[in-house]
Structure formats: structure tokens, C-alpha cells
Amino acid sequence: MAKQLKITLKKSIIGRNQRQRKTIEALGLKKIGQTVVHDDTPQIRGMIHKTDFMLDVEEV
């Protein structure tokens, strides 16, 4: 079974550039405090790396 990551949006996307907004949207996050669970893949890790200052990430 693959590892999973629990990703929570902790900061607003207001005032962020378009690339960061699209990355957050692609992760499935819309509101502050919203949490999603994704498989731990290199693609998801890259998206997290680009916006890590806005996210809280835990391994499940």
C-alpha cells in the first residue's frame, strides 16, 4: 500500500501569483483549513514543494 499525504491549506491564496494559485487548485484545495489526502508521488511532492509555505503536510 502506497503512503498517503494529508495536505491542509493554512494560508490564503489571495495575492499569490497565478502559478501558485493553479497549483493549490490542482491539489484540490479551495478554502483555508480544508484538508485533502493524496498518494505520495513525485508529482504531488513537487506541487507541495512549490507551495510549501502555504501548506501543512502530514504522512498518513
N, C-alpha and C positions, 0 to 999 in steps of 0.2 A: 504494500500500500504506500502510495506516494505521500510525502509530507505535505501538509497544508499550512497556509499562512492566513492569519486573521488580521485584516487591514482595516484601520479606523481612521477616518478623516478628522484631524484635530484642529486645523486652521482653515480659514475661508479662502476660496479661490478668487475673491474679489481683488482686483489689482494685479493679478498674476498674468504672465504672458500667455498667448494663445496655445502654445505648445504644452505648457503645464496644465492648462485647463482641459485640453483634449486628453491628456494622459490620465488625469483624475477621472474624467468621464469614462474613458475606456476601462478603467478598473471597476466601474460600476458605482462610483461614489457621487452623491449629489448634495448631501447635507452634512454639516458639522456633526460629529458624533455617530454618523452612520458607519456600520461595520459590514464588511463582506469577507467571504472565505474563498481563497483561490488555491489551486495546486501550486507547489513550489517549483516553478520552471524558470529557465534563464530569461524568458521574455518578461515574466511578471517581476522577477528580481530587477531587471533593467528599468522597468516602469517605476518601481519603488525607489530605485537609486536616483532617478531624475527628480523625484518629488518627495524625498525622504524627510525634509524639514516640515512637511505638512501632514505627515502620516505617523501613526503609531502601529508597529508591526510586531506580532507575536507568532511563534510557531505553535500549531495545534497538535 
